[in-house]
């Protein structure tokens, strides 16, 4: 099931590589969905529609246990928010050629912690389901 065929032989290594590919595809879908929800008032609707379309395709064609990759994908925008707010919390000023610009930034740690938890949860659940799936074959 779902492995790459070399002649008539499907190796376990090829099957695992394909399952990781499906996991990464779901990770991208989760990231696209989270980014779409965060930007719902601008380009978010397009991203949500794109994520739903990709999810329908992956559910029809892909490896079922890889769906948890979308959970890990939800962490990607959170990591980006943590990066953007790396100078916070509070007002952060930067020197520019014309003087100085200041912005208010949030604390990056909550974004980083929640992102790390989501990413780790998606990754670990996939490993457990994959190991259980390989044990039944």
NUKEVEX-954808 format. One line per 8 residues: for each residue x, y, z of C-alpha. Coordinates in Angstrom, 2 decimals, m for minus. Layout:
BEGIN
X:Y:Z | ...
***
This chain:
BEGIN
0.00:0.00:0.00 | 1.24:3.48:m0.85 | 4.92:2.59:m1.35 | 7.28:3.34:m4.18 | 7.84:0.37:m6.46 | 11.30:m0.66:m7.72 | 10.55:m3.34:m10.26 | 8.11:m5.45:m8.28
9.62:m4.79:m4.84 | 8.35:m2.12:m2.46 | 10.94:m1.47:0.23 | 10.04:m0.39:3.75 | 12.43:2.56:3.41 | 10.62:3.78:0.29 | 7.25:3.45:2.02 | 8.47:5.42:5.05
9.87:8.12:2.78 | 6.53:8.42:1.01 | 4.69:8.64:4.35 | 6.99:11.48:5.43 | 6.24:13.22:2.14 | 2.52:13.05:2.92 | 3.25:14.38:6.42 | 5.10:17.37:4.93
2.23:18.00:2.51 | m0.21:18.07:5.44 | 2.20:20.33:7.34 | 1.96:22.81:4.45 | m1.85:22.56:4.47 | m1.95:23.30:8.21 | 0.39:26.25:7.81 | m1.67:27.62:4.92
m4.89:27.24:6.91 | m3.45:28.94:10.01 | m2.03:31.79:7.96 | m5.36:32.13:6.16 | m7.27:32.35:9.42 | m4.82:34.92:10.77 | m5.17:37.06:7.64 | m8.89:36.48:7.12
m9.66:40.13:6.48 | m7.20:40.39:3.57 | m5.87:37.39:1.60 | m7.00:34.87:4.20 | m10.10:33.71:2.34 | m7.95:32.66:m0.62 | m5.52:30.80:1.65 | m8.34:29.01:3.49
m9.94:27.93:0.19 | m6.52:26.74:m1.04 | m5.94:24.79:2.19 | m9.39:23.15:2.02 | m8.85:22.18:m1.63 | m5.45:20.69:m0.84 | m6.92:18.85:2.16 | m9.64:17.28:0.00
m7.01:16.15:m2.50 | m4.74:14.74:0.20 | m7.61:12.91:1.92 | m8.41:11.16:m1.36 | m4.85:10.33:m2.39 | m2.66:10.43:0.68 | m1.59:8.41:3.66 | m4.30:8.73:6.36
m2.05:8.93:9.40 | m0.19:11.88:7.88 | m3.21:14.13:8.53 | m1.67:15.03:11.89 | 0.95:16.94:9.91 | m1.66:19.70:9.68 | m1.46:20.04:13.46 | 2.27:20.63:13.17
1.61:23.05:10.32 | m0.51:25.24:12.56 | 2.73:26.06:14.40 | 4.44:27.70:11.42 | 2.64:31.08:11.59 | 3.17:31.08:15.36 | 6.91:30.68:14.86 | 6.81:33.58:12.41
4.92:35.75:14.91 | 7.49:34.90:17.59 | 10.24:35.94:15.18 | 8.52:39.22:14.29 | 8.10:40.07:17.99 | 11.60:38.98:19.01 | 12.42:42.41:20.44 | 9.30:42.62:22.59
7.44:43.02:24.75 | 7.00:46.75:24.62 | 8.04:49.54:22.32 | 11.02:48.70:20.11 | 12.85:51.45:18.20 | 15.22:51.09:15.25 | 17.44:53.69:13.63 | 16.74:54.45:9.98
18.31:56.81:7.46 | 15.60:59.39:8.20 | 15.68:59.10:11.97 | 14.02:56.48:14.09 | 10.96:54.20:13.82 | 9.25:52.65:16.81 | 6.74:49.78:16.98 | 4.89:48.05:19.78
5.70:44.36:19.99 | 4.20:41.49:21.96 | 6.15:39.02:24.05 | 7.48:36.35:21.66 | 7.59:33.55:24.24 | 3.85:32.63:24.21 | 3.88:32.34:20.41 | 7.03:30.24:20.55
5.76:27.93:23.31 | 2.37:27.27:21.70 | 4.05:26.77:18.31 | 6.56:24.33:19.77 | 3.78:22.37:21.52 | 1.70:22.12:18.34 | 4.70:21.16:16.24 | 5.87:18.53:18.73
2.36:17.13:19.17 | 1.83:16.72:15.42 | 5.25:15.16:14.98 | 4.92:12.75:17.91 | 1.37:11.66:17.06 | 2.52:10.94:13.50 | 5.41:8.83:14.78 | 3.11:6.84:17.07
0.48:6.29:14.37 | 3.13:5.40:11.79 | 4.75:2.87:14.11 | 1.34:1.37:14.92 | 0.49:1.26:11.18 | 3.78:m0.49:10.36 | 3.16:m3.00:13.14 | m0.10:m4.11:11.55
1.42:m4.69:8.09
***
